[in-house]
Amino acid sequence: MKVFWKIPTQFEYKNVGLAIGVFDGVHCGHQKIIKGLVDSCRKKGMTSLIFTFEIHPRKILLSNSTNLELEHHRLLTTLNQKIDILTDLGVDVVVITDFEQEIMNLEATEFIQGVLIDKLKMRQMWVGTNYLFGKNRLGDIKLLEKLSQERRFNLHIIEPVEFEDELISSTRIRKYLKQGDIRAANLLLGRQWTIVGTVIHGTKRGRILGYPTANIKWDEEIVLPQEGVYAVRVKMDDEDYKGIANLGYRPTFGEEKELIFEVHILDFDEEIYSKELNISFVKRIRDEMQFEDSDSLTEQLKKDEKQAREM
C-alpha cells in the first residue's frame, strides 16, 4: 500500500475509487464501506483509495472545549495502527491530509471537484448515509447525489451496520471500553482492541512478587478502558504471548498518584526496555483491588494468571 502524507500535486493513478472519513477504530461499520470499495475496484481494475486525516477534525473544531469534552473524543487507534489495518483490508492507496490547512475552508462543491476529482482522479465514491462535507459541513448526501450525476462519478451510499439493534459507531465502542466491556467493544471492532505502547522503567515491585511487569507508556490521544485487570495478548518482535494487564493506581502499596498501565507477559522474563508492544485486550478479569499484604496480592495474581492462560 502506498501512503501520501498530503494531497499530492502530481498523482500517478488515473482511475480511482475512494472512501473518505476519519475511520477511527476501523470498526465493522467502516469495514463494510472499505471492503465494498476494495472489492469493486479489484473487479473493475481501479485503484482503491482511502482519504483520511492526520489529526481528527473534531479535535480542531473542539480546540476551545473543556478537558472533559475532549476526553469523550479520545481515539480508538493511532494513525499508524489505522494504516496497518487498512493495509490488511487490501487498500491500494491512503492519502492523509492536514484537515485544517488543506480542506477545512473549502466549499462542498469545490472540495469534490477540486480535490477528489481533479487531484485524486476519483471515478467512484463510497460513503455512509450520514456523510457531511465541505466548509461548515454544509454538503450532504442530497448534494453529493446531484454532483455525482453532474460530474459523472459513481456514488455508493452504504447503509450503517447495527449490533443488538443499535448502530455501530466509534462513540459506542469508546463507551464500552470505559465500562470495561471488552467483549462488546471487540465485537463491534471485528477484532481485539489494541493499545500500542513503549516499555519504560517502573518500580520493579512486580518482580519482587514473582510477577515482573512491563510498564507501558501509551499515546495520550488514545482512549483507555475502565481501570482494572485484563487478560491480554502481547505482540513483540513478531512473537505472540499471553499476558495480564493492570490499569490503575496500585492501591495495595498506596504509592501511585498517576495512572499506571503495566503488563505481565506469561512465560517470559527478559529485559525489554524501549521495546514497542502491541497489547490486545481479550477479557476483563476484575476490578483493581486493595489487598492487606503482598501475600494476598500474590495469591490473587495466581488466580488472574489462571484466567489469562485459559483465554
Secondary structure, DSSP 4 states (H G I P E B T S, - for coil): -EEESS--SS---SSEEEEES--TT--HHHHHHHHHHHHHHHHHTPEEEEEEESS-HHHHHTTTS-HHHHHTT-BSS-HHHHHHHHHHTT-SEEEEE-IIIIITT--HHHIIIIIIITTT-EEEEEEETT--BSGGG-B-HHHHHHHHHHHT-EEEEEPPPEETTEE--HHHHHHHHHTT-HHHHHHHHTS--EEEEEEE----HHHHHT---EEEEE-TTB----SEEEEEEEEETTEEEEEEEEEE--TTTT--SS-EEEEEETT-----TT-EEEEEEEEEEE-----SSHHHHHHHHHHHHHHHHH-
